Amino acid sequence: MSTTQSERLRELLEPLVTSQGLDLEEIAVDSVGRKRVLRVVVDSDTGADLDQIADVSRELSAKLDESDAMGAGEYTLEVGTPGAERLLTEHRHYVRAVDRLVRFQLTDGAELVARILDVDDDGLDVEVPGVKGRKATSRRLAFSEVDRARVQVEFNRKDKKEEEA
């Protein structure tokens, strides 16, 4: 997808997504043979439920039908959320990931898996889990130290309410 098409699609669709109380996170057009798929990823601070996804999907579909942003050929519109193992690229992504376990690739080449405790304008406070019975340790990361960060799926984590009981 050319940058100009991406920019046109973003300019066209972002106001509709925002009017539904969501953030437009990503737009991608994939071609497989003659088929094209327009993937739109949306999210919010509280997440997006199925009703919101359906509403925004209808709005986007109607807007795309009345414009020429996708050209004359057929395409499929897919609207969804970032998924469980989302890549953190914006400040708001880090804020939304507070209390989540994240795998960090640091600019010095090191890798760190830690839970985000707090986020401010300069960086984040994380808790590095203890290994082999050791206690967890706190650490401060500046955003400038983080090359990549991705939320990790946790299957065996106890809910805070269970831990407090």
N, C-alpha and C positions, 0 to 999 in steps of 0.2 A: 504494500500500500504506500503510495507516495505521501510525502509529508503534507502536501497541499490537501490531499483528500482527507488525511487524518485530522488536519486542522479544521477543515470544513465540517467534518462530521462532529468534532468536538464542539465547535461554535453552534452547530445546529441542535445538538442533543443535550449539552450540559445545562442550559436553562430549564429544560423539561425535567431532567433528573433532579436538579436543585429544588424545583418547585414541589417535588414529592418528598422533600426532606432528606434526600440522599446525596452522596458525593459520587461523581463520575470518576472512577479509578482508572479505567483502561478501556481502550477501543482497539479492536484488531479485526482486520479482514483477512480471512484465509481462503485460498483457492485450491480446490482439488478437482482437477479436470475442468469441466464447465461449471461446476457448482461453486458458489461463493457463500461463505458464512461470515456474518457480522457479529462479533462477540462484544458485548458491552458488559463491563464489570462495574457494579455499584456497591456502595457500602454506606454506613453511618456510624456514629459513635455508639449507638445502641444496637447495631446490626440491622439487617433487613429481613422482614418476614416474607412468607410466600405471597401474601396479599399485596404487599408493597411491590414486590417483584412483578407480579401480574399487572398491577396498575401502571407501573412505569413501562412495562413491555408494550402494553396497548397504546400508551401515549407516544412512545418512540416509533412504533410501527406506523401509526397514523401520520406522524410528522415526516417520516421517511417516504411514505407513499405519496405525499403531496409535494415532495422536493425531488430534485434530480441528483442528490448527493451520492446515491449508489449506482447511478446510471440506469440504462434500460434493461440490463440483464436481470435474471432471477437471482435471488439470494435468500438465505435463511437468517433470521434475527434470533440470537440467543442472548438472553439477559440473565445474569447471575451475580453471585457474590464471590469474593476473592478465594474462598476455600480455607480449609483448616491450616495449611502450612504456607500461609501468605508471606510474601517478601515484604519487608518493611522498607519503604523508600521515602515516605513523607513524615513530617513531625506528627501529624494526626494518626498515622499508623502505629507509631510507638506509644502514643497516649492510649489508643485502643487496645494495645497489647499489654497494658499494666496487669500484673499478676500472672502473666503467661511465661512459659519457658521458651527461650529464644536461643538459636545457634548464631553466634556472631563470628564473622570473619573480620579480623582486625587488620588495620593498615600495615602493621608490622609483620603480618604473615601468620600470627597466632590465631588459634580458634578457641572460642570460649562458649560454653553453654551455661546460661544463667537465667534467673527469673527477674523480669523487670519489676521494680518496686515503685519507682517514681520517675517522672519525666518533666524536665523544664526546658527552657529555651536553649541552654548550653549543652545538655547531655542527659544522661540517665543514671539512676542508682539501681544497681542490680545485686542480686544475691546469688552467689555461686554455691551450688549444693556441695555438701561435704561428701568425701569419698571414704569408704571403709570405716564408717562410724565416726568420722570427724564432723565437727560442727560446720554449718554453712558460714561463708564469709561474705561480707558486704564489699562492694567495689563501685567506684564512680567511673563511668565511661563518658568521655566527651564525644559528641557526634563526629568530630574530626578523626577520632580513633577507629570508627566503624566503617569498614569497607562494604560489607553486606550483612544483613540480618534477616533471619527467617524464623517464623513461629514454628515450634515443634508440637507435634501431637503427643498428648499424655494419656495413656490408657489406665494407669494405676494410681492416679493422683486422688487423694482424699479431698473432699469438699471442705472448705473452711468451717462450715457449720458442724460437720462430722468431727473435725479436729477439736473444736471448742467444747463439744458435748462430753 
